[in-house]
Amino acid sequence: MQLTVTQGTAMSLKSVGNGIGAKTGTAEPGPNTANNSWMIAFQGDIAVACVVQGGGHGNDAAGPVIATMFKTVGAS
């Protein structure tokens, strides 16, 4: 999951610090409906999940929300 941050689909979390891992996803709710963005992530003993309805791909909307959360709580 750490490679997902450094080399994969969760690169919006690279600026958070070391030891962060994540998994991104896109939920397709149906035709004519915007995709939902989701991501789960951890750093140390903190884990978080985020879903943004209509947010598109996981890193596009959920990633920045999680990055802000980790930076705010000072998890690194």
Backbone hydrogen bonds, N-H to C=O, Kabsch-Sander energy under -0.5 kcal/mol:
donor,donor_aa,acceptor,acceptor_aa,energy
5,V,1,M,-0.8
5,V,2,Q,-0.6
6,T,2,Q,-2.0
7,Q,3,L,-2.9
8,G,3,L,-0.8
10,A,4,T,-2.5
11,M,8,G,-0.6
13,L,10,A,-2.0
14,K,11,M,-1.5
16,V,13,L,-1.8
17,G,13,L,-0.5
17,G,14,K,-0.6
20,I,17,G,-0.6
21,G,42,F,-2.3
22,A,1,M,-1.7
23,K,40,I,-2.2
25,G,38,W,-2.1
27,A,36,N,-2.6
28,E,26,T,-0.5
33,T,30,G,-1.3
36,N,27,A,-3.0
37,S,52,V,-2.3
38,W,25,G,-2.3
39,M,50,C,-2.1
40,I,23,K,-2.3
41,A,48,V,-2.5
42,F,21,G,-2.4
43,Q,46,I,-2.4
44,G,19,G,-0.5
46,I,43,Q,-1.9
48,V,41,A,-2.7
50,C,39,M,-2.4
52,V,37,S,-3.1
53,Q,51,V,-0.6
55,G,52,V,-2.1
56,G,35,N,-2.5
60,D,57,H,-0.7
61,A,57,H,-1.3
62,A,58,G,-0.6
63,G,58,G,-1.5
65,V,61,A,-1.1
66,I,62,A,-2.3
67,A,63,G,-2.6
68,T,64,P,-2.2
69,M,65,V,-2.0
70,F,66,I,-2.6
71,K,67,A,-2.4
72,T,68,T,-2.3
73,V,69,M,-2.3
74,G,70,F,-0.9
75,A,70,F,-1.8
